[in-house]
Every structure is written in structure tokens, then in C-alpha cells.
């Protein structure tokens, strides 16, 4: 079950803005979420004097990576192979190109996209075993996503509106008048951050480095004050 948490955010130099016609407050709501999708790319690369030599070693490394993934619980259907790439490294002497080829860099990407987030996390942390076996691999950090963000957004905005009204009522409680209908509403960007993080971006954030996340929505609401 998802637990909703409500917070208060400052607006300008205070927690609210008020004039004779009404009051503007910011409400927020957040939910803790766990990533249910992961994407991870491993690059197998070799430097060789001749392309054929490097290609052979890269193909062996790609086979080893695929075996490592499937033996670790990843479905073969989740693995995608990129194209084979080759670049010539030019020879230099005293900082000047000689016009000759010194070596070739051959590489190929192996990308896995899976809903088994824990398996991807575990495999990415243990990829060093392939390096110990002599394979030249470069592991990019896995990216973790939540697939139900579209479903979370409406509920978060609804509860952020409730939070805004609660704050407005608390602010006006000691004064004459009562909080009326909302006149204008402006929603802020959705923030998907590492759990308990206080980082936020002006145009929204989506942290892909962590499995456990916090999703936050904010609204700025102008309420009329009934006399």
C-alpha cells in the first residue's frame, strides 16, 4: 500500500501570501514509490592491432556478458545487442600524426531492460567478476523507473489541493472570515527524487539512480476569503 505524506512549502519570504481579497498558499503531497523497471547497459570493448582480432575478443566478451545475465535470472528476451563499432586510433609521434593506424578500438553494447529490478541491481554490483575473468567491460549505472507515475499524479494533486486548503484554514483561523472557493490553481512540476531527498528542480526532477523514490506534487492556490 502507498502511504501519502503531506508537507508544507514556503512561498516567497513567508508560508503564505494574503491580501484583502483572499490568500495564496502552497500545498504539497508525496508518496513513497519503488521502481519496477530497470535499464542497464554494459559495453564490451577491446583495443587491437587489427580489427579482426578485436572483433573476435569483443564477441567472446559479449557472449560472456549474455551468459552472466541469463545465469543471474535475466530473461534472454530482455537483452538487446547493439551494433558492432570500430574506430581507428591514429599514430602520433612527438605530438604529430604520422598517417598510420596505431590500433583499433572495437566495442559493442549489451542492454538489458527488465522488471526484475533486484536482479539488475545485484548483477550490476557484481559485474567485476567478468573483469576478473579477463573481459574488458564497462558498466554504466543502471537506471530505475516507476511505471505507474501517470496513475500517481492525479491522486497526488488532489491531496496537494487538500493540503493547501488545510493550511489556508489554519492561517485564517484566528481572523475574521473563512476560506472560500479556490479562484486560481497552479500546479508545479512533479518531482521524482531519491527517497527522503530534499532536492527539487524548477522544471521537475526524475532521479533514475535509486530504486526507492519519493514522488512529490505541489500546487499554489488562491482562495477567496468569505467575510
Helices and strands as residue ranges (DSSP letters): E 4-8, E 16-18, E 22-34, E 37-48, H 51-71, G 76-78, E 79-81, E 85-93, E 96-114, H 117-125, H 128-132, E 137-139, E 143-145, H 149-172, E 178-187, E 191-194, E 205-206, E 212-226
